[in-house]
């Protein structure tokens, strides 16, 4: 009987220690969506979406696409919690003088959603990405 009590006590102790062990740190959104390969896929898809949209393309037609690709990748990486450093200009500086109106901004968001969907993000993941980008909205719109 004593051995049974000891064995039960030992089993209960192991169970309690396992339950009390610190849980794994939550993943960043960057990790959750697939890290660098997914960020790069979103960027490529977004560039492609923009290139086929006449209304939005006019905002990008004089853009250095190589620089845009690099900075957009960095920006998405940083805003989703990735291990990158954003080395580009502020959103205000990048969009200043472009006279982006609400309708065109919303269309661009739709193009980004299409890009994320093509990259395999789920709707909840897309919403999380949009949530971290949303605070920059006012820096992009014409005032």
C-alpha positions as a Markdown table, in Angstrom:
| # | Residue | x | y | z |
|---|---|---|---|---|
| 1 | Unk | 0.0 | 0.0 | 0.0 |
| 2 | Unk | 2.8 | 2.4 | 0.8 |
| 3 | Unk | 4.4 | 1.8 | -2.6 |
| 4 | Unk | 1.1 | 2.6 | -4.3 |
| 5 | Unk | 0.8 | 5.8 | -2.3 |
| 6 | Unk | 4.3 | 6.8 | -3.2 |
| 7 | Unk | 3.8 | 5.9 | -6.9 |
| 8 | Unk | 0.5 | 7.9 | -6.9 |
| 9 | Unk | 2.2 | 10.8 | -5.2 |
| 10 | Unk | 5.1 | 10.7 | -7.7 |
| 11 | Unk | 2.7 | 10.6 | -10.7 |
| 12 | Unk | 0.7 | 13.5 | -9.3 |
| 13 | Unk | 3.9 | 15.5 | -8.7 |
| 14 | Unk | 5.2 | 14.9 | -12.3 |
| 15 | Unk | 1.7 | 16.0 | -13.6 |
| 16 | Unk | 1.7 | 19.2 | -11.5 |
| 17 | Unk | 5.2 | 20.1 | -12.5 |
| 18 | Unk | 4.4 | 19.5 | -16.2 |
| 19 | Unk | 1.3 | 21.7 | -15.9 |
| 20 | Unk | 3.2 | 24.4 | -14.1 |
| 21 | Unk | 6.1 | 24.5 | -16.6 |
| 22 | Unk | 6.2 | 27.8 | -18.5 |
| 23 | Unk | 4.4 | 27.5 | -21.8 |
| 24 | Unk | 6.1 | 28.3 | -25.1 |
| 25 | Unk | 6.2 | 32.0 | -25.9 |
| 26 | Unk | 3.5 | 33.0 | -28.3 |
| 27 | Unk | 4.6 | 33.2 | -31.9 |
| 28 | Unk | 4.9 | 36.5 | -33.6 |
| 29 | Unk | 2.5 | 37.2 | -36.5 |
| 30 | Unk | 5.6 | 37.1 | -38.7 |
| 31 | Unk | 6.3 | 33.5 | -37.6 |
| 32 | Unk | 2.6 | 32.5 | -37.7 |
| 33 | Unk | 2.2 | 33.5 | -41.4 |
| 34 | Unk | 5.4 | 31.8 | -42.4 |
| 35 | Unk | 8.2 | 34.3 | -42.0 |
| 36 | Unk | 10.4 | 35.7 | -44.8 |
| 37 | Unk | 9.2 | 33.4 | -47.6 |
| 38 | Unk | 5.6 | 34.5 | -47.0 |
| 39 | Unk | 6.5 | 38.2 | -46.6 |
| 40 | Unk | 8.3 | 38.0 | -50.0 |
| 41 | Unk | 5.4 | 36.3 | -51.6 |
| 42 | Unk | 3.0 | 38.9 | -50.3 |
| 43 | Unk | 5.3 | 41.6 | -51.7 |
| 44 | Unk | 5.6 | 40.0 | -55.1 |
| 45 | Unk | 1.8 | 39.4 | -55.3 |
| 46 | Unk | 1.2 | 43.0 | -54.3 |
| 47 | Unk | 3.5 | 44.4 | -56.9 |
| 48 | Unk | 1.7 | 42.2 | -59.5 |
| 49 | Unk | -1.7 | 43.3 | -58.3 |
| 50 | Unk | -0.7 | 47.0 | -58.5 |
| 51 | Unk | 0.7 | 46.5 | -62.0 |
| 52 | Unk | -2.6 | 45.4 | -63.3 |
| 53 | Unk | -4.7 | 48.1 | -61.7 |
| 54 | Unk | -4.7 | 51.2 | -63.8 |
| 55 | Unk | -6.1 | 53.5 | -61.1 |
| 56 | Unk | -3.5 | 52.5 | -58.5 |
| 57 | Unk | -0.6 | 51.9 | -60.9 |
| 58 | Unk | -0.4 | 55.7 | -61.5 |
| 59 | Unk | 0.8 | 56.1 | -57.9 |
| 60 | Unk | 3.7 | 53.7 | -58.5 |
| 61 | Unk | 4.6 | 54.3 | -62.2 |
| 62 | Unk | 7.7 | 56.4 | -61.2 |
| 63 | Unk | 8.7 | 54.1 | -58.4 |
| 64 | Unk | 12.1 | 52.3 | -58.2 |
| 65 | Unk | 10.6 | 48.8 | -58.0 |
| 66 | Unk | 13.8 | 47.2 | -56.7 |
| 67 | Unk | 13.8 | 49.7 | -53.8 |
| 68 | Unk | 10.1 | 49.4 | -53.3 |
| 69 | Unk | 10.4 | 45.6 | -53.1 |
| 70 | Unk | 13.2 | 45.8 | -50.5 |
| 71 | Unk | 11.5 | 48.4 | -48.3 |
| 72 | Unk | 8.0 | 46.8 | -48.5 |
| 73 | Unk | 9.6 | 43.5 | -47.4 |
| 74 | Unk | 11.3 | 45.2 | -44.5 |
| 75 | Unk | 8.2 | 47.1 | -43.5 |
| 76 | Unk | 6.0 | 44.0 | -43.5 |
| 77 | Unk | 8.6 | 42.1 | -41.6 |
| 78 | Unk | 8.9 | 44.7 | -38.9 |
| 79 | Unk | 5.2 | 45.4 | -38.5 |
| 80 | Unk | 4.4 | 41.7 | -38.2 |
| 81 | Unk | 7.1 | 41.2 | -35.5 |
| 82 | Unk | 9.9 | 39.8 | -37.6 |
| 83 | Unk | 13.6 | 40.1 | -37.0 |
| 84 | Unk | 14.1 | 42.9 | -39.5 |
| 85 | Unk | 15.0 | 46.5 | -39.4 |
| 86 | Unk | 13.1 | 49.0 | -41.5 |
| 87 | Unk | 15.6 | 51.3 | -43.3 |
| 88 | Unk | 13.1 | 53.3 | -45.5 |
| 89 | Unk | 11.5 | 56.6 | -45.1 |
| 90 | Unk | 8.5 | 57.2 | -42.9 |
| 91 | Unk | 5.0 | 56.5 | -44.3 |
| 92 | Unk | 4.3 | 60.2 | -44.3 |
| 93 | Unk | 7.3 | 61.0 | -46.3 |
| 94 | Unk | 6.8 | 58.2 | -48.8 |
| 95 | Unk | 3.1 | 59.1 | -49.4 |
| 96 | Unk | 3.4 | 62.9 | -49.1 |
| 97 | Unk | 2.4 | 64.8 | -52.3 |
| 98 | Unk | 0.8 | 61.7 | -53.8 |
| 99 | Unk | -2.7 | 63.0 | -53.1 |
| 100 | Unk | -4.1 | 59.6 | -52.2 |
| 101 | Unk | -7.8 | 59.7 | -51.7 |
| 102 | Unk | -10.0 | 57.4 | -49.6 |
| 103 | Unk | -11.3 | 55.4 | -52.5 |
| 104 | Unk | -7.8 | 54.8 | -53.9 |
| 105 | Unk | -6.5 | 53.9 | -50.5 |
| 106 | Unk | -9.3 | 51.4 | -50.1 |
| 107 | Unk | -8.6 | 49.9 | -53.5 |
| 108 | Unk | -5.0 | 49.5 | -52.6 |
| 109 | Unk | -6.0 | 47.7 | -49.4 |
| 110 | Unk | -8.1 | 45.4 | -51.5 |
| 111 | Unk | -5.0 | 44.7 | -53.7 |
| 112 | Unk | -3.0 | 43.9 | -50.6 |
| 113 | Unk | -5.7 | 41.5 | -49.4 |
| 114 | Unk | -5.6 | 39.8 | -52.8 |
| 115 | Unk | -1.8 | 39.5 | -52.4 |
| 116 | Unk | -2.1 | 38.0 | -49.0 |
| 117 | Unk | -4.7 | 35.5 | -50.1 |
| 118 | Unk | -2.5 | 34.4 | -53.0 |
| 119 | Unk | 0.3 | 34.0 | -50.5 |
| 120 | Unk | -1.9 | 31.5 | -48.5 |
| 121 | Unk | -2.8 | 33.6 | -45.5 |
| 122 | Unk | -6.1 | 32.7 | -43.8 |
| 123 | Unk | -8.7 | 35.4 | -43.3 |
| 124 | Unk | -7.8 | 35.8 | -39.6 |
| 125 | Unk | -4.1 | 36.2 | -40.5 |
| 126 | Unk | -5.0 | 38.7 | -43.2 |
| 127 | Unk | -7.0 | 40.7 | -40.6 |
| 128 | Unk | -4.1 | 40.6 | -38.2 |
| 129 | Unk | -1.7 | 42.0 | -40.8 |
| 130 | Unk | -4.3 | 44.7 | -41.7 |
| 131 | Unk | -4.6 | 45.5 | -38.0 |
| 132 | Unk | -0.9 | 46.2 | -37.6 |
| 133 | Unk | -0.8 | 48.3 | -40.7 |
| 134 | Unk | -4.0 | 50.3 | -40.0 |
| 135 | Unk | -2.5 | 52.8 | -37.6 |
| 136 | Unk | -0.5 | 54.2 | -40.6 |
| 137 | Unk | -3.6 | 55.0 | -42.6 |
| 138 | Unk | -3.7 | 58.7 | -41.8 |
| 139 | Unk | 0.0 | 59.1 | -42.9 |
| 140 | Unk | -0.9 | 57.8 | -46.4 |
| 141 | Unk | -4.1 | 59.8 | -47.1 |
| 142 | Unk | -4.2 | 63.2 | -48.7 |
| 143 | Unk | -5.2 | 65.9 | -46.3 |
